[in-house]
């Protein structure tokens, strides 16, 4: 067991998107501070966009992230369209919904199977699952099958599963054909039992860490989705997208490269758990029928239920995508174009890991003067620190160093932070202070 005084120092966190580290000081049996440091976060995209033509931004800014790039594309397009006064067609809106469904199926499967399930089954990595074990064999093939179905849906609708080429300002340059639609429906229907198995795994998962916090998400009016609605905090507020900056308070964390954010002076969480807590009642009808009482878990303040919420979002994305592909007739459409004007445009979408904001100020030539991008992990940063602080307090005197390390790993992983992926996660150098 650890002593009452120690320093926990992690120089590098891997198996996350990007680079981060963690410092914890415990003195006299009490946690003095927790510093969760995002180390390679600023890549100056907000500076790089200055002087660029508006039309170039969606592809430029999709390079912020190699996994959820399509969310950045759609947030960028929405901001650009708001700036120049374009109202997209109904078909374009539907294609954007499908683009986000493909993204969430693929991205959630990547996180849950490759990063989280090894913890659940006591493995170091996903590929340590044994093909000769029937249960583990099924998990392996389920994971690859779900991820492939999400990839193929995104490719059909958006051209690529990352850095999509079809969606542009004012519409789409390509439209799904009958053969592609039929193939995608068949593939999505085939993997539905695998998604139900995944949901059951996380419904039964014994991982638990609970701390009261606030949640924020973009909540649609009619059906659960990722690209429209108003920003909700679960306290009766309906914040319009254009007013987001009046409610998000930027916080400078001196030891982190990422800007953090608060709402009404306090921390909050964005992501699948926030969305499920605030909008489970508008999930797809078939999704709700299949899950029944499982949905009673929500609302929840258990961070590990973020994994369950992601699994449920895969099912909703699949069910709604099948309905759309089965009933909607896509046709060729012209790109909507408008003249440039000096304006400010704001785009807000729900990326897999939470609410994503793009804001651009352009001149009457369509050239970007300045802009702002707020990503989910920056918003979650303070909440992660506060969770780790309480987790360590709960474990003091009860857990060994290795046990504490593993619990910290699981907690951070459950947030699915948007940082670079690698083969291992958390290695800690423990330094005990001698009295």
Secondary structure by P-SEA (a helix, b strand, c coil): ccccbbbbbbccccccccccbbbbbbcccccccccccccccccccccccccccccccccccccccccaaaaaaaaaaaaaaaaacccccaaaaaaaaaaaaaaaaaaaaaaaaccccccccccccccccccccaaaaaaaaaaaaaaaaaaaaaaacccccccccccccccccccccaaaaaaaaaaaaaaaaaaaaaaaaaaacccbbbbbbbbbbbcccccccccccccccccccccccccccccbbbbbcccccccccccccccccccaaaaaacccccccaaaaaaccccccccccccccaaaaaaaaaaaaaaaaaaaaaacbbbbbbcbbbbbbccbbbbbbbbccccbbbbbbbbcccccccccccccccccaaaaaaaaaaaaaaaacccccaaaaaaaaaaaaaaacccccccccccccbbbbbcc
